Amino acid sequence: MLKTEKIQSIWQGGMRVDNLAGDHTLIIDQPANMGGKDEGPNPVAFLLIALGGCLSTMAAIVAMQEKIDLRGFSVEVEGDYDTDFLLGKTQDGRAGFTEIREKVTIDADLTEEEKQAFFEKVHTRCPVTDTIRNQTQIQYEVL
């Protein structure tokens, strides 16, 4: 069953963007050295936040479905991207992450092999991971 998720991003001036998602407003901004007021994470940090949050939510879902007593789950996510390309200083390379790394801590009565299998299942079922790993078609319309 397909579900459509929809948000709206509204530029507020400067580098601030208010993002409406359901009843929530999330602020994206840039640090002062990039022309912003540092009122929120930047967009690439939000991508990593979405990944970490999705993995954590999927861990809770998989644990519940498999009746695993998950006492704790945390993931540290970091990635590398070329700021020179996104700022237009070079045309070589790409704007997106060249690599994303995850460090996962699982607190449950599982062996190391079971933890690995558990996280592989979480990783496979995570929609954000899937979107990053696979080429998702993006369609746009300029109004």
C-alpha positions as CSV (number, residue, x, y, z in Angstrom):
1,M,0.0,0.0,0.0
2,L,1.5,3.4,-1.0
3,K,1.2,6.3,1.3
4,T,1.9,9.9,0.2
5,E,3.8,12.1,2.7
6,K,3.6,15.9,2.1
7,I,5.4,18.8,3.6
8,Q,5.7,22.5,2.7
9,S,8.9,24.6,2.9
10,I,8.5,28.3,3.1
11,W,11.5,30.6,2.8
12,Q,11.4,33.3,5.6
13,G,14.2,35.5,4.4
14,G,17.9,35.2,5.0
15,M,18.7,31.5,5.2
16,R,15.7,30.5,7.3
17,V,13.1,28.1,6.0
18,D,10.0,27.1,7.9
19,N,9.0,23.5,7.1
20,L,5.4,22.5,7.8
21,A,4.8,18.8,8.4
22,G,1.4,18.0,9.7
23,D,1.0,20.0,13.0
24,H,4.7,20.6,13.2
25,T,7.0,23.4,12.1
26,L,10.7,22.6,11.7
27,I,13.2,25.4,11.2
28,I,16.1,25.0,8.8
29,D,18.8,27.7,8.9
30,Q,22.5,28.1,8.3
31,P,25.2,29.0,10.8
32,A,26.2,32.7,11.0
33,N,29.4,32.1,8.9
34,M,27.1,30.9,6.1
35,G,24.8,33.9,6.3
36,G,22.2,32.4,8.6
37,K,21.2,33.0,12.2
38,D,21.7,29.4,13.4
39,E,18.1,29.0,14.3
40,G,18.0,25.4,13.3
41,P,20.0,22.7,11.6
42,N,21.0,23.0,8.0
43,P,19.3,20.9,5.3
44,V,22.1,18.3,5.1
45,A,22.0,17.8,8.9
46,F,18.2,17.3,8.5
47,L,18.8,14.6,6.0
48,L,21.1,12.8,8.5
49,I,18.5,13.5,11.3
50,A,15.8,11.9,9.1
51,L,18.1,8.8,8.5
52,G,18.9,8.4,12.2
53,G,15.3,9.0,13.2
54,C,14.0,6.5,10.7
55,L,16.5,3.8,11.7
56,S,15.5,4.3,15.3
57,T,11.8,4.1,14.6
58,M,12.3,1.0,12.5
59,A,14.3,-0.6,15.3
60,A,11.4,-0.1,17.6
61,I,8.9,-1.5,15.0
62,V,11.1,-4.6,14.2
63,A,11.8,-5.2,17.9
64,M,8.0,-5.0,18.7
65,Q,7.2,-7.4,15.8
66,E,9.8,-9.9,16.7
67,K,9.2,-9.6,20.5
68,I,12.7,-8.4,21.2
69,D,13.1,-6.5,24.5
70,L,14.8,-3.5,23.1
71,R,16.1,-1.5,26.1
72,G,18.1,1.0,24.1
73,F,19.0,1.9,20.5
74,S,21.1,4.8,19.3
75,V,22.7,5.7,16.0
76,E,25.3,8.3,15.3
77,V,25.2,9.4,11.6
78,E,27.8,11.4,9.8
79,G,28.5,12.2,6.2
80,D,30.9,14.0,3.9
81,Y,29.9,16.5,1.2
82,D,31.7,19.0,-1.0
83,T,30.8,22.6,0.1
84,D,32.9,24.0,-2.8
85,F,30.5,22.4,-5.3
86,L,27.3,23.5,-3.6
87,L,28.6,27.0,-3.3
88,G,29.5,27.1,-7.0
89,K,33.2,27.4,-6.5
90,T,33.8,24.3,-8.6
91,Q,32.0,22.2,-11.2
92,D,33.9,19.1,-10.3
93,G,32.2,16.6,-8.0
94,R,28.7,16.6,-6.7
95,A,26.6,18.5,-4.1
96,G,25.4,15.4,-2.2
97,F,27.0,13.2,0.4
98,T,29.9,11.1,-1.0
99,E,29.7,8.8,2.0
100,I,27.4,8.3,5.0
101,R,28.6,6.4,8.1
102,E,26.5,5.0,10.9
103,K,27.6,3.8,14.4
104,V,24.8,1.8,16.0
105,T,24.4,0.8,19.7
106,I,21.8,-1.8,20.5
107,D,20.9,-2.7,24.1
108,A,19.0,-6.0,24.0
109,D,19.6,-9.6,25.0
110,L,21.0,-10.5,21.6
111,T,24.3,-12.0,20.5
112,E,26.6,-9.9,18.3
113,E,25.4,-12.0,15.3
114,E,21.8,-11.4,16.3
115,K,22.4,-7.7,16.7
116,Q,23.9,-7.6,13.2
117,A,21.0,-9.5,11.7
118,F,18.5,-7.3,13.6
119,F,20.1,-4.1,12.3
120,E,20.3,-5.4,8.7
121,K,16.6,-6.0,8.8
122,V,16.1,-2.5,10.3
123,H,18.3,-1.0,7.6
124,T,16.5,-2.8,4.8
125,R,13.1,-1.7,5.9
126,C,14.0,1.9,6.6
127,P,12.4,4.2,3.9
128,V,15.0,6.9,4.3
129,T,17.9,4.4,3.9
130,D,16.1,3.1,0.8
131,T,15.6,6.6,-0.7
132,I,19.3,7.4,-0.2
133,R,20.6,4.1,-1.6
134,N,18.4,4.0,-4.6
135,Q,17.6,6.5,-7.3
136,T,14.2,7.9,-6.5
137,Q,12.5,9.7,-9.3
138,I,12.1,13.4,-8.5
139,Q,9.5,15.3,-10.5
140,Y,9.1,19.1,-10.2
141,E,6.8,21.8,-11.4
142,V,7.7,25.5,-11.4
143,L,4.7,27.7,-10.7
